[in-house]
Amino acid sequence: MIDPQWVKGLAGDDALLKKLYDTYRNPFISFLRRFGLDEDESLELFHDSLIALRRQAKSGQLLQVKHSFKTYLFAIGKYKAFDWMKKRGKTILYRADELPELIDFVDESPEIDDERASLIRKGLEFLGKSCQRMLTLFYLEGLKTKEIQALEGYENENTVRAHKSRCLKNLKSWIENQKEHD
Amino acid sequence: MTEPEILIEKYLEGTITSDEMRAFEDLMARDKDFKAEVDFQLEIRSSLRQQDDVEFREKLGELENQAPKTSSKRFWMGIAASLIGLAMLGMWWFLLPAEKEDLFQAFYTTQRNIHEPLTRANGQENLTYEVFLAYEKEDWQEALDLFYSLKENSPEEYIDLYIGNCQLQLGKYNDAIQSFEALFNSTDLDLKHRGTWYLALAELANGNTSRAKELLQQLASESGAFSDQAKELLEKMD
């Protein structure tokens, strides 16, 4: 029961993102301060929570969540606050609430070292606009092959696959060449 | 197009079935090339997400600079700086910022919905139902927008009480002050007292201590529902 406007805001609609930010910033910070975090720490976790939600918005997972947006956001905030305090050996001030336990919540932080990530992004630049768009739509925006076909006007899904496959092959070759030059 | 490529595509799309997942895991375990291809595509996704996270965090930083705040450090630091100046003039009776913030937090509770109990006797949902539902769910921005629409349709005086409470929750103190001031001359005495109480709290939150005191003294001198709370808050402020 996530309000679709917040999914749109997180996925790229700037006006809705601003509305979301202004709506939930203060309540979220007040909520986290109950657990013993100060304002700056709470703000950092607000941003971290929105980043995690953006990934879920792009992958389509967020629309499947059965809670209200506020409940889900606050539950993620609480999860992150406990994790943050545990890592720093701080005392957690327990407050009763009715938030769901996020048993299935996976915080998908990108696991890649900065140098490798930078090399791949340079390779994408080298490939040109068409491949950049194709790979961004699929890997970052979370669009399915069928959706890319409809959005970009490809003849069929196999044409999309063939184009993506060529882009991947060229990217791989470019990275290999860089290794040989190093 | 070979099947392993379709499996990778479905895995990354999140549309893979349980049977296909078993085939995927089997290939990951025994086919080095297949595993290398999956790892490569996961790396592409991670590198794009990493860059996107950085850009999104910058955007959040910009929104933070524009956001209305209830208790921002900057706001209170500004008040504190002013107070140092005032203290130099010998005006020691002003409250310290932290105390003022604590007082607002300690005395402020959101106005309960006392005007439209949420029942669906006819199974019908109208605007009044929707707005109070949003209010009770604490969706303040949504409730505020709906209250404005409600006011246009039926300009009931009590709506300003809830509009002001939404604005307080959103940190829009100047707007809240205007909303509560609209109730100041109400002939409904209970509404007038409620409006004055929240007006005093909004003035306190906005840093206008002397105006807050004036309003509280007025409430304390009248025998209304907020008389005792006003006296208690005045004692804490002295």
Interface residues (C-beta under 8 A of the other chain):
Chain A: D14 L17 K18 K19 Y21 D22 T23 R25 N26 P27 I29 S30 E39 D40 L43 H47 L50 I51 R54 R55 S59 G60 Q61 S68 K70 P110 E111 I112 D114 R116 A117 S118 I120 R121 L124 L135 T136 F138 Y139 L140 G142 K144 T145 N158 R161 A162 S165 L168 L171 K172
Chain B: M1 E5 E9 L12 E13 G14 T15 F40 Q41 E43 I44 R45 S46 S47 L48 R49 Q50 Q51 D52 D53 F56 R57 K59 L60 G61 L63 E64 Q66 A67 P68 K69 T70 S71 S72 K73 K137 E138 D139 W140 Q141 E142 Q169 L170 G171
